[in-house]
Amino acid sequence: MKPIQKNKSEPQGAGLNSHTNVCASKKRLQPSATKSA
């Protein structure tokens, strides 16, 4: 749970929003994926 990640995807665009959703899903499955992302 990093507020920086959300801040990053917000200004980038809606396209990133979709990626953020995938990131969140991976975050639940693998916390390590969050560090990579």
HUFEN-V446579 format. One record per run of one state. SS is the DSSP state (A for helix, B for strand, O for the rest). FROM is the first residue (numbers start at 1). TO is the last residue. If there is no record, write none. Layout:
ss=SS from=FROM to=TO
ss=SS from=FROM to=TO
//
This chain:
ss=O from=1 to=2
ss=A from=3 to=12
ss=O from=13 to=13
ss=A from=14 to=29
ss=O from=30 to=30
ss=A from=31 to=36
ss=O from=37 to=37
//
